[in-house]
Each structure stands twice: as C-alpha cells, then as structure tokens.
C-alpha cells in the first residue's frame, strides 16, 4: 500500500512540476499565485497480529471491519496440551508442598530433640558438680590424714612426696606386674598338678574337700548347747553324724596320702601356696589402687563425667540432625519455588493462547479460520489505528523550503465534498525520494521531490485508510 502511495505521490509531483520547460515556467507562476498544494492517500498505523505460541485455532471472535478495543480477545488456540502439562505441574507443586511440610515437621522434631539434649547436658552437668563436691568433701579428711600417716621405715620420702596421679600410675604398674605373676603361678600350678598326679588325685582332692566341709558342719552341730531334754533325744543322732563325718574325713585323707609321695605332696602344697600368694597379691594391689580413687579421681566422679560427655555427644548428634533438617527444608523450599515457577510459566502460556488486541482499532485483514494451525510470529490479522491518521504528500525541491514542522494544512477527500479536515506537518524528509545522477542545473533541481507527512485530525472517524486526499498548505 505504501509503495502505491509513493507512486501516486510522484505522479502528482510530476504533474505539479510539468514536463516541458515552457510549461514549467507557467506552473511556477501559478503556484506563486495559488499557494502550495499536493495530493496523497490517507494512511494509518497498522498493527499485525500474530500468536506467540503455535497451535490449532479453536475460536475466532472478530471479522474484517469490526472495531476492537485494546485487550479484546481476537482468537483463541486449543489448550488441551497445556492443560495436561498444567495438571502435571500442579501435581509436582503439591508433591513439593508435601515434601516441604515433612521437612518442616522433621526440623521441628529435631529442634525439640535439641532442647531435650540441652536439658540432658544441664542435668548431667548438675550431677557431675554434685559428685565433684561430694568427692572433694570425702577426700578432705583423707588428705589431712595422709600428711600424718606413718611411713614404713624403708621409705626415705615423706607421705606427700608423690602426688595422687603418680601413686595411681605406680599402683597400676604394680597391678599389671601382679597380674603377670598370677598367670605365671597359675601355669606353674597346672604343670605341677599334671606331673604329680593322675586322674584319681583330682577325685581324691574333691573327696577330701567335701569331707572337710561335712566334718566342720557335724562338729559344729555336736558342739552346740542344747536343752537337757532335747540333747537326750539328739545326742545319739549327732554322735552318729559326727562319727560318720570323722570316718569319711580320715578315709579321704588316707586316700589322698596314698596317692601322693612325700615329695609330690610337698610340690603340690608349694604350688598351691605360691598361687594363693599371687592371688592375694593381685587382690591387695587392686584394693590399694581402688582406695586411691578418691576426690577428683573417684569412680563416682568418673561415671558422672562420662555421663556428661555422653550428653554432650548426644547434643552434637542432635545439632547435626537439626542442620540436616534445615538443609532439607531449604532444598524443599527451592523445589517448591521451581514447581511454582513451572506452574506460573504454564499459566502464562495458557493466557497467551488467547490473542488480544494490543491497541484500539479496526480489523483490516483476517487470515485465520477455526481449525487452522497458527505459527508463532506469522501474522493472521491486521489492525488499523483509526485514531492516528496521516497523509504523506510529495513536493518539489523548489517549494521544499516553504514547509516547516508544525505547519497547518487543510485536507479534503472526495467522500466528503465541501468538508475540510485540519492537519499539521509532523515529518519532513531530509532526503529526496528520487535523485538524478547529475544534479547541476536549476531545471534538474526542480525535478527533485521530498516527502511531507501530516497528521490529520478526524475526531468523528469519517476518514478511512486508502482514501485519496488533497492537501492545501496555509500561506
């Protein structure tokens, strides 16, 4: 359309300029008397309408020639695919919400456990302080006594020479030595018993041990004081019991003596004695070591310290759980944000399925029908803005200087004879539309034309795009 308008403008400009030099002079004289006028075509701003998404057209709401308002729906694409995608995105959003709620619950539980862990630390610390106070109170008289304690004559150091830690370390070393000695004596006793006896020796020893126990009990019963009446009834039975136990004891002792030679018996007795001494040494050392555990080294305090350490370790684990729960919650929040973004994107795409007018105007071209497939960016409609009409005319170079921006003019059209529309100059081209290769003479310069665009005031909406129009510039 613009190309046709330009051609028409050049034709009009040519008529104004005239072809012959003689006639050209006559035309110039007439123009000076009649003023400046030109012809053009009414134009408007055209807005092409194209979908942003591809899809099959479901409905078309307007036809050619319909007036539309900005925001009015023009046509709609099918939404089945996007609706299915939206359901999928909504399900993902709900799943993300459930994950977020679970993460929040896990965090609340971890924080509650954190509070309980701190309470456990406070309780364990209180118990430790109580045990510490009790241990120090218990150790105080012992420390005072230790300063006055008598030392063996063989010791050349005072009682306070070694501190508690040194004494405990020495006692532990002695306990380890006593334990090794005990193992040695146990092995020696086993070896002596193996070489000095046979299977009957063990049975004889067991018999003698039982006989001795029975004799002790029988003798104790026999030696007790009973009432005179009861003693007469029990005396015979107690004597029989005693005699039987005595006889069994003698027999068991005789049997053991018969199995052992004098030297073998001495070896067994010596091995048993050494074992007994080693056992007693170990137990005495252990008692000595335990007696050193007083005050801050007391076992009760160590148990309280262990409880406090355990409470702190549990609190650290709970703190790690809280941090993990916080991380899970942040991840859930990111997931729900992503799901919301995906849902919002589909909602935007669903809105874009309905194509709306961007401006007020009139439908000039409609190239779409329901059932057709529209492509993104491919124009299917054209809207004309009837509230912004222009006329472009072309004037010769020798009259170019008579027009300025803002100049007013009168526009007339054949459709409304006798009525003039007010217009004003809004654009003056700074370059000629057609320029000869050699512009040297005055006659050649008069063949150059320039485009002048005017904005037409048409409040009643009478003018239509494409109407031929005459423009008369005010002098």
Secondary structure by P-SEA (a helix, b strand, c coil): caaaaaaaaaaaaaaaacccaaaaaaaaaaaaaccccbbbbbbcbbbbbbbccccccccccccccccccccccccccccaaaaaaaaaaaaaaaaaaaaaaaaaaaaaaaaaaaaaaaaaaaaaaaaaaaaaaaaaaaaaaaaaaaaacccccccccccccccaaaaaaaaaaaaaaaaaaaaaaaaaaaaaaaacccaaaaaaaaaaaaaaaaaaaaaaaaaccccaaaaaacaaaaaaaaaaaaaaaaaaaaaaaaaccaaaaaaaaaaaaaaaaaaaaaaaaaaaaaaaccccccaaaaaaaaaaaaaaaaaaaaaaaaaaaaaaaaaaaaaaaaaaaaaaaaaaaaaaccccccccccccccccccccccccccccbbbbcccbbbbbbbbcccccccccccccbbbbccccccbbbbbbbccccccccccccccccaaaaaabbbbbbbbbbbcccccccccbbbbbbcc
